Amino acid sequence: EYVSSAQDQQFLVRASYLEIYNEEIRDLLSKDPKNSLELKENIDSGVYVKDLTSFVVKNVAEIDHVMQAGKKNRSVGATLMNATSSRSHSIFTIVVECGESDDRGDHIRVGKLNLVDLAGSERQSKTGATGDRLKEATKINLSLTALGNVITALVDAKSSHIPYRDSKLTRLLQNSLGGNAKTVMCANCGPADYNYDETLSTLRYANRAKNIKNKPKINEDPKDAMLREYQEQIKALKEQLEATQRGVMFDETGKEVMVHNAKREIVEKIVEREVIKEVKVHVGISDKEMEEIKRKAQEEKQLLMKQAQEDMKALIDQQSHTAKERAELQ
C-alpha cells in the first residue's frame, strides 16, 4: 500500500528463497533446486550467494506465490516426532530499493528483510534418525551450535572475535545478527511435558538472541551520506557566522557566549576595583599609603587590561578559525 501510494519515489522489490542442506546452499526457485551454490563476499554487497535466483514482485500476492513455489522444493523427511520434518534451514529474502530525486540529484536507499526458518535441534533417541536422517540431524545441530556461539559472542561485551565463519548459516546471517539490522527470533515450543527439556533449551536459546543490541541506520549511497554530512556542517558554520555578527560566539561545548557581555564584564570589574580604591583613599590615610594603593591599583588595572586584550584576541582568533573552516568546506 505504501509503495503504490508513494509519490516522487520509485520502488523495486525482489524476492529470493534458499535453503542450507547439509552445509550446502541450494536455490529453491531454480529449475534445479538440488544444485549447490557458492558463497561469495565483496566490499560493496558483503556476503552473497552467487547465481541465486530472484524475482521482481509487485504486491503481497506475488511474494506469497514465490514463497509457496520455493516451499515445494524444501528438503523434508519423516522422523518419529514429525512426518514432514524440515531437514534444512531456509532463508526467504525480500530486498526493497527506493529511488527518489531532488535538487541534489538521484538518491537510492536499500532495505533487506531476511525471513529465516531454522530447523529444530534433534535428539537421536527421540527422533529415531538413522542413515541420511541422522547425517542431516548432525549438520542441523552443528549449525545451530555455531549460531548459538555467534549470539553468545555478540552479547558478551568482552568478546573480541565473532565466529561467523564456523557455518554457512552464520555467514549468511552475519549482517542480520551483528550488522546494520534489527533481529527478532520467534521460538516454537510445545506444551507436552515429554518435550520439557527441548522447550527449556529453546527458550534459553531465544533469550540469548533477545540480548543482541544493534543500532541500525538507513542504508544509503556513501556519496549521498557524505554530501549530507557536509551540508550539515556548512549549515552549522553559517549559524555560527550569523551568531557572531549578532555578538554571540560558541565555546568548545557548543554553549553560546555573548561577546559584548564579555567586554562589559571586564570593564565593570575594572570600574568596581577603581571605586573601591577611591573609597579607601578618602577614609583618611597617609600620602605614602595612598601612593602605594594607587600603584597597586595601576598594576591591577594594567593586568586586567592585558587580560581583556588576550580574551578579545582569543575571541577574534576563534571567529577567524570558524571563517577559515567555512571557506575550506566551500
C-alpha positions as CSV (number, residue, x, y, z in Angstrom):
1,E,0.0,0.0,0.0
2,Y,2.8,2.4,0.8
3,V,4.7,1.6,-2.4
4,S,1.6,2.1,-4.5
5,S,0.6,5.4,-2.9
6,A,4.1,6.9,-2.7
7,Q,4.8,10.0,-4.8
8,D,8.1,11.2,-6.3
9,Q,9.5,7.8,-5.3
10,Q,10.2,4.6,-7.3
11,F,10.5,1.2,-5.8
12,L,12.0,-2.1,-6.9
13,V,11.1,-5.2,-4.8
14,R,12.8,-8.5,-5.3
15,A,12.4,-11.9,-3.6
16,S,14.7,-14.9,-3.3
17,Y,14.5,-18.3,-1.5
18,L,17.3,-20.6,-0.5
19,E,18.0,-23.5,1.9
20,I,21.1,-24.8,3.7
21,Y,21.0,-28.6,3.4
22,N,24.0,-30.5,4.9
23,E,26.0,-27.2,4.7
24,E,25.2,-26.9,1.0
25,I,23.4,-23.8,-0.3
26,R,20.5,-24.6,-2.6
27,D,18.3,-22.3,-4.7
28,L,14.7,-23.2,-4.1
29,L,13.5,-21.1,-7.0
30,S,15.9,-22.6,-9.5
31,K,15.0,-25.2,-12.2
32,D,17.5,-27.5,-10.5
33,P,16.9,-26.9,-6.7
34,K,19.3,-29.7,-5.7
35,N,22.3,-27.9,-7.3
36,S,24.8,-26.5,-4.8
37,L,25.7,-22.7,-5.0
38,E,28.8,-20.9,-3.9
39,L,29.0,-18.4,-1.1
40,K,30.9,-15.2,-2.0
41,E,31.8,-11.9,-0.5
42,N,32.8,-8.4,-1.7
43,I,33.2,-5.0,-0.2
44,D,30.1,-3.4,-1.7
45,S,27.4,-6.1,-1.1
46,G,29.1,-8.1,1.7
47,V,28.2,-11.8,1.8
48,Y,26.1,-13.1,-1.0
49,V,25.2,-16.3,-2.9
50,K,26.5,-16.5,-6.4
51,D,23.8,-17.1,-9.2
52,L,20.9,-17.1,-6.7
53,T,17.6,-16.6,-8.5
54,S,15.5,-13.6,-7.5
55,F,12.1,-12.5,-8.8
56,V,10.7,-8.9,-9.1
57,V,7.4,-8.8,-7.1
58,K,4.8,-6.0,-7.2
59,N,2.4,-7.0,-4.3
60,V,1.9,-9.3,-1.4
61,A,0.1,-12.0,-3.5
62,E,3.2,-12.3,-5.8
63,I,5.5,-12.5,-2.8
64,D,3.4,-15.3,-1.4
65,H,3.4,-17.1,-4.7
66,V,7.2,-17.0,-4.8
67,M,7.3,-18.4,-1.3
68,Q,4.9,-21.2,-2.0
69,A,6.8,-22.2,-5.1
70,G,10.1,-22.4,-3.2
71,K,8.5,-24.2,-0.3
72,K,7.6,-27.2,-2.6
73,N,11.3,-27.7,-3.1
74,R,12.2,-27.8,0.6
75,S,14.1,-30.8,1.9
76,V,11.8,-32.7,4.3
77,G,11.9,-36.2,5.8
78,A,10.0,-38.4,8.2
79,T,11.1,-39.0,11.8
80,L,9.4,-40.5,14.9
81,M,8.5,-37.0,16.0
82,N,7.4,-35.4,12.7
83,A,6.2,-36.9,9.4
84,T,7.3,-33.9,7.4
85,S,10.4,-32.7,9.4
86,S,12.4,-29.9,7.9
87,R,15.9,-31.2,7.1
88,S,17.4,-27.9,6.3
89,H,17.4,-24.2,7.3
90,S,15.8,-21.8,4.8
91,I,16.1,-18.1,4.2
92,F,13.4,-16.1,2.3
93,T,14.8,-12.7,1.4
94,I,12.9,-9.6,0.3
95,V,15.0,-6.7,-1.0
96,V,13.4,-3.2,-1.3
97,E,15.2,-0.5,-3.3
98,C,13.8,3.1,-3.1
99,G,14.9,5.8,-5.6
100,E,14.0,9.4,-5.4
101,S,15.2,12.7,-6.9
102,D,15.6,16.2,-5.5
103,D,17.7,19.3,-6.1
104,R,20.8,17.4,-5.1
105,G,20.2,14.7,-7.7
106,D,19.2,11.0,-7.5
107,H,19.3,9.0,-4.3
108,I,18.9,5.3,-3.6
109,R,18.2,3.5,-0.3
110,V,18.2,-0.2,0.1
111,G,16.5,-2.4,2.8
112,K,16.6,-6.2,3.2
113,L,14.3,-8.5,5.1
114,N,15.5,-12.0,5.9
115,L,12.8,-14.5,7.0
116,V,14.8,-17.4,8.4
117,D,13.2,-20.8,9.2
118,L,15.6,-22.7,11.5
119,A,15.3,-26.5,11.6
120,G,14.9,-27.6,15.2
121,S,17.7,-29.4,17.0
122,E,17.2,-33.1,17.4
123,R,17.9,-35.9,19.8
124,Q,18.5,-39.2,18.0
125,S,17.0,-41.1,20.9
126,K,13.7,-39.4,20.3
127,T,13.6,-39.0,16.5
128,G,15.0,-42.5,15.8
129,A,17.0,-40.9,13.0
130,T,19.3,-43.3,11.1
131,G,21.3,-43.1,7.8
132,D,20.6,-39.9,5.9
133,R,18.2,-38.6,8.6
134,L,21.0,-38.9,11.2
135,K,23.5,-37.2,8.9
136,E,21.0,-34.3,8.4
137,A,20.4,-34.0,12.1
138,T,24.1,-33.8,12.8
139,K,24.6,-31.0,10.3
140,I,21.5,-29.2,11.7
141,N,22.7,-29.4,15.3
142,L,26.2,-28.2,14.3
143,S,24.9,-25.1,12.5
144,L,22.6,-24.3,15.4
145,T,25.5,-24.6,17.8
146,A,27.6,-22.2,15.6
147,L,24.6,-19.8,15.5
148,G,24.4,-20.0,19.3
149,N,28.1,-19.3,19.7
150,V,27.8,-16.2,17.4
151,I,24.9,-14.9,19.5
152,T,26.8,-15.5,22.7
153,A,29.8,-13.7,21.4
154,L,27.7,-10.7,20.3
155,V,26.1,-10.5,23.7
156,D,29.4,-10.7,25.5
157,A,31.0,-7.3,25.6
158,K,34.4,-8.8,26.4
159,S,34.4,-11.0,23.2
160,S,36.9,-9.8,20.6
161,H,36.1,-12.4,17.9
162,I,32.7,-13.3,16.4
163,P,32.9,-16.8,14.8
164,Y,30.7,-16.1,11.8
165,R,32.8,-18.4,9.6
166,D,32.0,-21.5,11.6
167,S,29.0,-22.3,9.3
168,K,27.3,-21.1,6.2
169,L,24.2,-20.2,8.2
170,T,26.1,-17.7,10.3
171,R,28.0,-16.3,7.3
172,L,24.7,-15.6,5.5
173,L,23.2,-14.0,8.6
174,Q,26.2,-12.0,9.6
175,N,24.6,-8.7,8.8
176,S,21.3,-9.7,10.2
177,L,22.8,-10.6,13.6
178,G,25.6,-8.2,14.3
179,G,25.4,-5.7,11.4
180,N,23.2,-2.9,10.4
181,A,19.9,-4.6,11.3
182,K,17.2,-5.4,13.8
183,T,16.9,-9.0,14.9
184,V,13.7,-10.8,16.0
185,M,13.6,-14.5,17.0
186,C,10.3,-16.5,17.3
187,A,10.6,-19.7,19.4
188,N,8.4,-22.7,18.6
189,C,7.6,-24.6,21.8
190,G,5.3,-27.5,22.6
191,P,3.1,-27.8,25.8
192,A,3.7,-31.5,26.2
193,D,5.8,-32.5,29.3
194,Y,7.5,-35.1,27.1
195,N,9.3,-32.1,25.4
196,Y,10.1,-30.2,28.5
197,D,13.9,-30.3,28.1
198,E,13.7,-29.2,24.4
199,T,11.2,-26.4,25.3
200,L,13.5,-25.1,28.1
201,S,16.7,-25.1,25.9
202,T,14.7,-23.4,23.1
203,L,13.6,-20.6,25.4
204,R,17.2,-20.1,26.7
205,Y,18.4,-20.0,23.1
206,A,15.9,-17.3,22.2
207,N,16.7,-15.4,25.3
208,R,20.3,-15.0,24.2
209,A,19.2,-13.6,20.9
210,K,17.0,-11.2,22.7
211,N,20.0,-9.6,24.3
212,I,21.7,-8.6,21.0
213,K,21.9,-4.8,20.8
214,N,22.3,-3.2,17.3
215,K,22.0,0.4,16.2
216,P,20.7,0.2,12.7
217,K,20.9,3.2,10.3
218,I,19.5,3.9,6.9
219,N,21.3,2.2,4.0
220,E,22.1,5.0,1.5
221,D,24.7,5.7,-1.1
222,P,28.0,6.6,0.6
223,K,28.3,9.7,-1.6
224,D,24.8,10.9,-0.5
225,A,25.8,10.3,3.1
226,M,29.0,12.3,2.7
227,L,27.2,15.1,0.9
228,R,24.5,15.3,3.6
229,E,27.2,15.4,6.3
230,Y,29.0,18.3,4.5
231,Q,25.7,20.2,4.1
232,E,25.0,19.8,7.8
233,Q,28.5,21.1,8.7
234,I,28.1,24.1,6.3
235,K,24.7,24.9,7.9
236,A,26.2,24.8,11.4
237,L,29.0,27.1,10.3
238,K,26.6,29.5,8.7
239,E,24.6,29.6,12.0
240,Q,27.9,30.3,13.9
241,L,28.8,33.1,11.5
242,E,25.3,34.7,11.8
243,A,25.5,34.4,15.6
244,T,29.0,36.1,15.6
245,Q,27.5,39.0,13.7
246,R,24.9,39.3,16.4
247,G,27.7,39.4,19.0
248,V,27.4,35.7,20.0
249,M,30.2,33.1,20.0
250,F,30.2,29.4,20.6
251,D,32.6,27.8,23.1
252,E,34.1,24.3,22.8
253,T,31.0,22.7,24.4
254,G,28.6,24.5,21.9
255,K,27.3,26.9,24.6
256,E,26.6,30.5,23.4
257,V,28.9,33.2,24.8
258,M,28.0,36.9,24.3
259,V,31.0,38.8,23.0
260,H,29.7,42.2,24.2
261,N,28.9,40.9,27.6
262,A,32.4,39.6,27.9
263,K,33.8,43.1,27.3
264,R,31.3,44.7,29.6
265,E,32.2,42.3,32.4
266,I,35.9,43.2,32.1
267,V,35.1,46.9,32.1
268,E,32.8,46.6,35.1
269,K,35.4,44.7,37.1
270,I,38.0,47.5,36.4
271,V,35.5,50.2,37.4
272,E,34.4,48.3,40.5
273,R,38.0,48.0,41.7
274,E,38.7,51.7,41.0
275,V,35.6,52.7,43.0
276,I,36.8,50.5,45.9
277,K,40.2,52.1,45.8
278,E,38.8,55.7,45.7
279,V,36.6,54.9,48.7
280,K,39.6,53.8,50.7
281,V,41.6,56.9,49.6
282,H,39.0,59.2,51.2
283,V,38.9,57.3,54.5
284,G,41.9,59.2,55.9
285,I,45.3,57.6,55.2
286,S,48.8,58.9,54.8
287,D,50.2,60.1,51.5
288,K,52.6,57.2,51.4
289,E,49.8,54.6,51.9
290,M,47.8,56.5,49.2
291,E,50.7,56.3,46.7
292,E,51.1,52.6,47.4
293,I,47.3,52.0,46.8
294,K,47.5,53.9,43.6
295,R,50.5,51.9,42.4
296,K,48.8,48.6,43.2
297,A,45.6,49.8,41.5
298,Q,47.5,50.8,38.4
299,E,49.2,47.4,38.3
300,E,45.9,45.6,38.7
301,K,44.4,47.9,36.0
302,Q,47.2,47.1,33.6
303,L,46.8,43.4,34.4
304,L,43.1,43.5,33.8
305,M,43.5,45.4,30.6
306,K,46.1,42.9,29.4
307,Q,43.7,40.0,30.3
308,A,40.9,41.8,28.4
309,Q,43.1,42.1,25.3
310,E,44.0,38.5,25.5
311,D,40.4,37.5,25.8
312,M,39.4,39.6,22.9
313,K,42.2,38.2,20.8
314,A,41.1,34.7,21.6
315,L,37.6,35.5,20.5
316,I,38.8,37.1,17.3
317,D,41.0,34.0,16.6
318,Q,38.1,31.7,17.2
319,Q,36.0,33.8,14.8
320,S,38.8,33.7,12.2
321,H,39.2,30.0,12.6
322,T,35.5,29.5,12.0
323,A,35.5,31.6,8.9
324,K,38.6,29.7,7.7
325,E,36.9,26.3,8.2
326,R,33.8,27.6,6.3
327,A,36.0,28.7,3.4
328,E,37.8,25.4,3.3
329,L,34.4,23.5,3.3
330,Q,33.1,25.7,0.4
